Amino acid sequence: MKIIQSIPSPAIPSPAIPSPAISSPAIHTEERAHEADHPNSQIALFGADQPLKLDCGIDLSPFQIAYQTYGELNAGRSNAILICHALTGDQHVANVHPVTGKPGWWEVMVGPGRPLDTDKYFIICSNVIGSCMGSTGPASTNPATGKVWGLDFPIITIPDMVRAQAMLLDRLGIDTLLCVTGGSMGGMQVLQWTAAYPKRVFSALPIACSTRHSAQNIAFHELGRQAIMADPDWHGGRYADQATHPHRGLGVARMAGHITYLSDAALHRKFGRRMQDRELPTFSFDADFQVESYLRYQGSSFVERFDANSYLYLTRAMDYFDIAADHDGVLARAFRGIKTRFCVVSFTSDWLFPTSESRALVHALNASSARVSFAEIETDRGHDAFLLDVPEFFDISRAFLQSAGKARGLGG
Amino acid sequence: MALSEPTLPLAGITPHRTENYRSDHLLVAEMVERGSRVLDVGCGDGDLLQLLENRGIDGRGIELSREGVNRCVAKGLAVVQGDADADLVNYPDDAFDYVILSQTLQATRQPRVVLENLLRIGQRAIVSFPNFGYWKMRLQLLIGGHMPRTENLPATWYDTPNIHFCTIKDFIQLCDEINVKMERAVALDLYGRPLRLSAPWWFWNMFGEQGVFLLSRAGKGK
């Protein structure tokens, strides 16, 4: 009330017309569309003789997997590490991103002398099936129609993604991986790898993940999907034919998702209640607060590089994930007799995949007598901590990989 | 957080060492057959686990403190966070050849249940604990009239995590009650060195600062 009194009498204070929350992307749209079919990556093509057998009952054929590799495969083919990326990640782990021009998403972790040391290990990351960075997905061209797949693309699951990765490894001539690692949806793939192909995984480093998607997480995903589908530019998923992109809906989905990747403490530390380039409220719905401005920026930059339909498909795949359900409801059965060495990592402030989820996994692994380490890292940076510079997490990852390498007879 | 700084589980005293290993750890390691599977409950910074792994033993650990767990994992050891009272129930029967409970029994809420669990999960158990019958303890209570505090157990009565102290004599009695067979027993002095083997029980109960016991399940007919 004090503030209103101090403003020199506007006749009727009316909210200013807000600037659009998510600015329209123009710069990268074409690169992104091109990237879906013709990525700046290595590609493995699988023809009619090698369909991908999907959980929904459909044989996907032909299809392609886009992937990046770093380091050298040794003569014994025993130093290969597979990185599984998260929901909105891609195969560009440690190189400049071809669409955004930004550094790779895990450069803090992957590189010479880093925990995932490219001088020692041969590192592979493939774009998941259903994504939009060169592996076949809803943004790819359907060879049967010559048009973008859109919602004609079959529903995919986490096991489908892993099946496709296994086919890629067959193509690369790699039988057993020294390690499979990844965070969030990537961690789900790690767990699926160990459940589906235990003999091909010498060690597993699942980070900030769970063996099943919780009701709360499904709810957040549904919020994001509804935002996309409510955008008139979505056109029932056929926006490519109309040369539009539901950037507002996808931006809102990203904003909601981004909140879940952070924590109350991290948001407060970073932004508090500080104002954005102003000292007083504007009495409008403009982005007065820094946190609003930040979220709008996150939404806008995301839509430049990501396909809205891919977001629908990949969130659905996470929602369906439940390893125990595939093993008569008993999680320990999924890992019975497993020889894989596990290191499970969670973060104290992660409320999307809280420590309790990791602990349930560890209990199941103990019941299967698996060799398992479990470290909870103290940080206020939330779920996204696995992407950030957290030295304790690096120490643990490095030591775990070294010990796995030693057990597998790798030097150094 | 730096993971390299070691902390000793025994805060007050520097334990006796032989070639970089604590004498009490060497004694425990000697009791374990090579090639066996071991669970170390309350593994601290993982010094004992590392010694066991160096000897070709497949070791796993449970540790209560997050810092301890993370230091162990950073050494490449297979350790999870948990405590003896709550988490042993999650392990299946006969999962290990040996389960080790080192200097932890007195801090558990239900020592008897924990002991039973050790011998359910493992074929054998190795248990060590501070002996409350140690002469310094007796003297402090008798002469000083206050709860004993020693170099190895420096906490005051109101902030100690140790809630179930016992003497060597008490422990032997519990083993009898729950039909546990003692295969080996050793008493250690203040620095973790074994006392004379020929000494009688009362001598151990008086001069042993801690007791180390190798236990197994008594015959099937119980």
Interface residues (C-beta under 8 A of the other chain):
Chain A: R341 C343 V362 H363 N366 A367 S369 R371 V372 S373 F374 A375 E376 I377 E378 P391 E392 D395 I396 R398 A399 F400 Q402 S403 K406
Chain B: M1 L3 D58 R60 R66 V69 N70 C72 V73 A74 K75 G76 L77 A78 V79 V80 Q81 D87 N90 Y91 P92 A95
